[in-house]
């Protein structure tokens, strides 16, 4: 048997530099225009495209609220320094 808890996961500021290339805890998220990089916004304008409002699987250093995670993964995230 295993556990699948729902937790609030915090990514401490001290881990951001070391985990910037490969953050932990992926999540599905709608990427709105405000969250896009300058390069992405410029490309959208150059191509006269509206930003898509579809969900994407993303890796971020943001806090995660009500994050559903397998117990073994949670143990790993905690060992890596997440709170």
Buried (B, 14 or more C-beta within 10 A) or exposed (E): EEEEEEBEBEBEEEBEEEBEEEBBBEBEBEBEEEEBEEEEEEEBEEEEEEBEEEEEEBEBBEEBEEBEBEEEEBEBBEEEEBE
